[in-house]
Amino acid sequence: MLRERIITALVLLAFLLPSLFASSPWPFALLSMVLMAAAAWEWGRLNGAGSALSVAMGLAFAGCCGATLLAGWASSAPLAAWWLAAAVWVIGGAAVLRTGPPGWPSLPRAARWILGLVLLWAAWLALSHARLLGINFLLSVFCLVWAADIGAYFGGRAFGRRKLALSISPGKSWEGVWFGLATAGLVALAWVAADSRLPVDSPSIFTSLWRALGPLGAVLAGGALVAMGVVGDLVESLVKRACGAKDSSRLLPGHGGVLDRVDALLPVFPIALALMSL
């Protein structure tokens, strides 16, 4: 299993890094579009769309993203798109988590399909737009989520006692959440210091929030982003538990599916761009 995870990660990096550092933002937008289209296919399968319809959903999603690119939205998306996505994640995420796995199948199937595809599209658009803002900005948002996830994993394993959402994800604990927040905070402080000393192409999300909102505002905004990453993770776990699936698919050997890898990123990128407007 470990060997599979390492090989898969290396293959993904072999595609990701050249697209990320290309002089044009198009390679990264197209690569992330392919990955998100795969996630759209997984979403259809998890929500009872059937094999053929799930493939059609993935293709339609890719077509929609392509049309969005041609329309120029990756560089000038309406500000309302980020705030609308943020509202759906905050309000809808809280409602879904409150009902738990038994409540998810009670939603109309078509509504679940559309909701998932729209949120995946918003996340892809935010990813593409963040790449245009700068590689340093994009990487800082990625690392905010990854640092919180790593801190939560190790902190939860070492000190986890109080379960965060037992019926959704039994392995997660409140202690893990606090360790994740602390880890993300340390990364943020180090990144702000590095921004002022290194020749970066753009301010990071941490520096941007610090300049716009001040120290307290930046701490609160960063904490909110970490919390929404947890919400994204829990929502995907809830959907999988509702349909009895362990992973969203087996597309990524050793890792599960694309949704399993990007679930925490889905709410964070649109909300980060919404916060940037402040």
N, C-alpha and C positions, 0 to 999 in steps of 0.2 A: 504493500500500500504506500509506504513512504517513497519507494523508488518511483512508483507511478506519479505521485504528487510532484516530485522533483522534476521528472521528465516533462510533465504537462506544463509546469510553471516555466521551465526553460523555453519550451516551444512558444508559449504565449508571449514571453519577453522578447523572443526573437522577432515577433511581429509587432509587438507594442512599441518597443524602444525606437526602431527606425521611423515608425509613423508619428510618434510623439515629437521627435526632434527634426522632422522634415521641415524644410523651409516653408512649405505650404501647409495650411491646416486641413486640407482635404483628405490626405491619407488617414489621419487620426479620426476624422469624422466618418469616413467610410468604414474603417475597421470597427469603430464603436457601433456603427449602424448594423453591421453584420452580427456582432455579439448581441445587441439588443433585439434584433430580429429572431435570433435563436431563443432569447428569453421570452419573446412573444409567443413563439411556438410552444415553449414549456408551459407558459401561462394557460394557453388553450388546453393542453393535455391535462393539467392539474384541475381545470374547471370543467371537465366533461365535454370538451369540444369534439372529441374524436380525432382520428389520425389525419384524415384528409382536410377537415376544417382547420385543425391546428396548423398544418402546413400553409393553408391559404391565409391564415391570420398572420403568420410570420412573413409571408411574401407581401401581403397588403401593408404590413407595418413598414417593411423595407421601402416599398413604393411611396408611402406617405413621407418617410424621412427623406427620400431622394427628392421629392417635390418640395419639401421644406428647404433643402439645401439650394435648389435652383431658385427658389423665391428669395433667397438671401436672409432667411430668418436666423441662421446660425450666427450671423454678425449683428443683426438688429432685431432680435425677438422683442415683441411687446413686453414691457415691464409687467403688465397684468398677468402674463403667463406664469411668471415665477410666484407671484403672490397667490394666484388661484391654486397652483399646485401645492403651495405651502398650506393654504387653508384646507384643501382636501386631505392632505396628510395629517395635519394636526387634529382636525375635527373628525374626519372619517376614520383615521387610525385609532383614535380614542374609542370611538363607537364600536369598531370591529373588535378591538381587544377586550372591550367590556362584555360583549356577547359571547366571546370565546369560540372554539372550534365548532360547537353545535349550531351556532347562529349563522355561520358563513353559508352553508348550503341553502338556507332559507331565503337568501337573496336571489332574485331572478338571474338565471344563468347568463342571459344576454347582458344584463347590467354588470355582472362580474367581468365578463369578457371586455366590455367597453372601458370600464374603469381601469383595469389592468393595462390595457393597451395605451390609454391616454397618459397614465402615469409613467409608463415606460418611454413614451414619446417625449414627455416633458423632461425626463432624466437625460435622455439622449441629447435633446436640444441644449440642455444646460451644460452637459459635457463638452459639446462642440463649441458653445459660446465661451466656456471657461478656457478652452485651448486658445481661443483668439485673444483673451485677456492676458495670457502669458503662461509659459510652461511652469514657472515658479508658483503662480497662483493655482494652476491645476494640480500640481503635485502636492501642494500644501493641503488641499481639500482631501485628496486621496489619503495622505498620511495622517490627517486628523482622524479619519474613520479607522484606518488600520491600527494606529496607536491605541485608540480606545478599545478596539477589538482584542488586540494582543494583551493589553493591561487587564481587561475584563476576564480573559481566558485564564491567565496565570493567577490573578488575584482571586478569582472564583474558585479555582482548584485548590489554592492554598488556604483560603479563609472563608469560602462560601458556606453560609449556614442558613440564611433566610432566603427562601426561594422567591424569585422575581415574578414568575408566571408559571406555576406548577403545571397547569393543564395545557399550556402551550409549548413551553420549552423547559423541561424539568432541570436541565443542567445549568440554567442561568440563575444568578443570585444577586441580591442587592449589593453584597460586598464586591462582587465582580464589577458592577456598574460604577461604584465609587473608585475602584482601582483604575477602571478605564478612564474615568474623568481625570484622575490625577495624572495618569500617563499622558493623556492628550494635553493636559496643561503644561507638563514639562516639555513636551515637543513644541508647543506653541511658544514658550519662553525662549527656547533655543533657536527657533526659527526667526523670531523677531530680532534677536541679537544678530543672527547671520545675515538677515536682510540689510542691516545697516553696515555690514562689513564686506559683503561679497558682491560682485558685479552681476546681479540677477536681472532678468529681462522684465520683471514686473514685481510689484509687492505681493507677498503671500496673503492668504485670507486672514492670517493672524495680524499682520501689520496693517492691512486695510481696515479691519474692524477696530484695531487699537487707535488708528488715526481718526476714524469717523465717530466712534462712540466713546472713546476714552477707556481707561483701564477697567473700570467696573462694567461698563457696557460691553467691552470686548469679552470679559470673563462670562457674563451672562449669555451673550450671543454664542460664544464657543460651547458653553454648557448645553445650550438649547440644540446646537447642531449634533453634539454627541448623543443627547437624549433622543433626537429624531432618528439617528442611526440605529439605536436600540429598537425604536418603534418599527423601522423598516425590517429589521431582522426578525422581530416577533411576528409581524404580519405575515411574512413569508412562511415562517414556521407554523403559524395558525392554519394557513391555507393547505400546507402539506399534511398537517395532522387531520384536517377535516376530510381529506380524500384518502388518507391512509398511506401516504408516500413518504419514504425516508429522504429522498433527494428529488430535486425538480426534474432531473434527467441524469443520463450517464454520458453526456457530451464531453465532459472533462474528466478523463480517468484519474481516479484518486481524489477528485474534488467534488464530484457530483455534477450539477448543472450550472449553467450561467447564472440563473437566479440565485443559486446558493452562494455565489461569489459576489454578486452586486447588490444583494437585498438591502444592505445598510447604506449603500451609496444612493439608492433611488430617491429617498426624500432629501438627502443632505445637499446634493448639488443644486436643485432648484431653490431650496431655502437659503443656501449660501448666497446665491445671486440676488434673491429678494433682499437679504440683509445688506448686500453691497449697495443697494439703492438708497440706503439710509445715510 
